[in-house]
Amino acid sequence: MSDVLDNQSLFRSEIRSLRDEVAALRAEREAEALKREAEALKREEAVRSLREEVAVLKRRLAAGKGGQGIDFPPAEFLSSPLVIASGGEYLGVQGKGKHFSLEDFVQLIERKESTFVAVETSWKRQDGHWVLVVRTEDGENGREQNIVLVAKKTITPSRNTVTEIIRLNIDGNDAPDALLLTLFRQLKTVFNG
């Protein structure tokens, strides 16, 4: 009987030891998973940052070739507050001490680019306005979308220089004012998020 109790005590001790070892292995596995997740987030952030830098470099390159057939809006136009006219007022998006600009809008569009979605942007000057043409192609779903945004420099009654969207066309259909208002509400949510 004494041998059985000794063996039982040894088995309990061995079971405790195995449980401790399993707990340590689980903790190690969880720590490793958290480390991999953090590294993946860093890589995603680095890719996003590189995409933004490439977009900025593309725009600068295009602006530098302005006299050689490539037209690109000036920095002041891109960085001015982006607004729509509604009921005699100019409505824009303000967030975190900064106004939402056409440059921010373009960056939001370019962030949509991924391994599945191709985004192509181009500018042209037409009738004194700047026209941004955005083509997206979703390779996964086979869906294409064409967006044409027409904007102009405007001086508001309070003497502020803004960039006004005067037309937004999506896949050949002009967006109604109500859609523009909804878009600006969504932009406010994204911009302040």
C-alpha positions in Angstrom: 0.0 0.0 0.0 2.9 2.3 0.9 4.4 1.7 -2.6 1.1 2.5 -4.3 0.9 5.8 -2.3 4.5 6.6 -3.2 3.8 5.9 -6.8 0.6 8.0 -6.7 2.6 10.9 -5.2 5.2 10.6 -7.9 2.5 10.5 -10.6 0.9 13.7 -9.1 4.2 15.4 -9.0 4.9 14.4 -12.6 1.4 15.6 -13.7 2.1 18.9 -12.0 5.4 19.2 -13.7 3.8 18.4 -17.1 1.0 20.9 -16.5 3.6 23.6 -15.7 5.5 22.7 -18.8 2.4 22.9 -21.0 1.4 26.2 -19.4 4.9 27.6 -20.1 4.8 26.3 -23.7 1.3 27.9 -24.2 2.6 31.2 -22.8 5.6 31.0 -25.1 3.4 30.3 -28.1 1.0 33.2 -27.3 4.0 35.6 -26.9 5.4 34.4 -30.2 2.0 34.9 -31.9 1.8 38.5 -30.4 5.3 39.2 -31.7 4.4 37.9 -35.2 1.2 40.0 -35.2 3.2 43.1 -34.1 5.7 42.5 -36.9 2.9 42.1 -39.4 1.4 45.4 -38.3 4.8 47.1 -38.7 5.2 45.6 -42.2 1.7 46.8 -43.2 2.4 50.3 -41.8 5.7 50.3 -43.7 4.0 49.3 -46.9 1.3 51.9 -46.5 3.9 54.6 -45.8 5.9 53.5 -48.8 2.8 53.7 -51.0 2.1 57.2 -49.8 5.7 58.2 -50.4 5.5 56.8 -53.9 2.3 58.7 -54.6 3.9 61.9 -53.4 7.0 61.2 -55.5 4.8 60.5 -58.6 3.0 63.8 -58.0 6.3 65.7 -57.6 7.7 64.1 -60.7 4.6 65.0 -62.6 4.7 68.6 -61.3 8.4 68.8 -62.2 7.6 67.9 -65.8 4.9 70.5 -66.0 6.4 72.2 -69.1 6.7 68.8 -70.9 3.1 67.9 -71.4 2.2 66.6 -68.0 -0.2 68.9 -66.2 -0.4 68.8 -62.4 -2.2 71.2 -59.9 0.0 73.4 -57.7 0.6 72.5 -54.1 -1.5 75.4 -52.9 -4.5 74.1 -54.8 -4.0 70.6 -53.4 -3.5 71.7 -49.8 -6.4 74.2 -49.7 -9.6 73.1 -47.8 -11.7 70.9 -50.0 -15.4 72.2 -50.1 -18.7 71.8 -51.8 -21.2 74.6 -52.3 -24.6 74.0 -50.8 -27.3 76.5 -50.3 -25.0 79.5 -50.8 -22.5 78.2 -48.2 -19.2 76.3 -48.6 -19.1 73.1 -46.6 -15.8 71.4 -45.8 -14.4 68.9 -43.4 -12.4 70.0 -40.4 -10.6 67.6 -38.1 -7.9 67.5 -35.4 -6.8 71.1 -36.1 -6.5 70.5 -39.8 -8.8 70.9 -42.8 -9.5 68.1 -45.3 -7.8 68.9 -48.6 -7.8 67.5 -52.1 -4.4 66.0 -51.4 -6.0 64.1 -48.4 -8.8 62.9 -50.7 -6.3 61.6 -53.3 -4.3 59.8 -50.5 -7.5 58.2 -49.3 -8.1 56.9 -52.8 -4.6 55.7 -53.3 -4.6 53.8 -50.0 -7.3 51.6 -51.6 -4.6 50.2 -53.8 -3.6 46.7 -52.9 -2.6 43.4 -54.5 -6.2 43.0 -55.6 -7.2 46.6 -56.4 -5.3 48.7 -58.9 -5.7 52.5 -58.7 -4.6 54.9 -61.4 -4.9 58.7 -61.0 -4.3 61.4 -63.5 -4.8 65.1 -63.8 -5.6 67.5 -66.6 -6.5 71.1 -66.9 -9.8 71.8 -68.6 -11.7 75.1 -69.0 -9.8 76.7 -66.2 -10.6 73.8 -63.8 -8.6 70.9 -62.6 -9.9 67.4 -63.5 -8.9 64.4 -61.4 -9.5 61.1 -63.2 -9.4 58.0 -61.0 -9.7 54.5 -62.4 -9.9 51.5 -60.0 -9.9 47.9 -61.1 -10.7 45.1 -58.6 -8.9 42.1 -60.0 -10.6 39.8 -57.5 -14.2 40.7 -58.5 -13.4 42.0 -62.0 -15.1 45.3 -61.2 -13.9 48.6 -62.6 -14.9 52.1 -61.5 -14.2 55.4 -63.1 -14.4 58.6 -61.0 -14.0 62.1 -62.5 -13.7 65.0 -60.0 -13.7 68.5 -61.3 -12.5 71.2 -58.9 -11.6 74.9 -59.0 -10.0 77.5 -56.9 -12.6 79.6 -55.1 -12.4 82.6 -52.9 -15.2 82.5 -50.3 -17.2 85.6 -49.1 -15.0 85.5 -46.0 -11.9 85.8 -48.3 -10.7 82.2 -47.7 -9.1 80.4 -50.6 -10.6 76.9 -51.0 -10.7 74.1 -53.5 -14.3 73.6 -54.6 -15.7 70.4 -56.0 -17.9 71.5 -58.9 -18.6 68.1 -60.3 -18.2 64.5 -59.3 -19.0 61.8 -61.9 -19.0 58.1 -61.0 -19.1 55.6 -63.9 -20.6 58.2 -66.2 -23.3 59.5 -63.8 -23.0 62.9 -62.2 -23.3 62.6 -58.4 -26.3 64.6 -57.0 -25.7 67.2 -54.3 -27.2 64.8 -51.7 -24.5 62.3 -52.5 -21.8 64.9 -52.1 -23.2 65.9 -48.7 -23.2 62.2 -47.7 -19.6 61.8 -49.0 -18.5 64.8 -46.9 -20.2 63.4 -43.8 -18.4 60.1 -44.3 -15.1 61.9 -44.9 -15.6 63.8 -41.6 -16.0 60.4 -39.8 -12.9 59.0 -41.5 -10.8 62.2 -41.2 -11.6 62.5 -37.5 -11.2 58.8 -36.8 
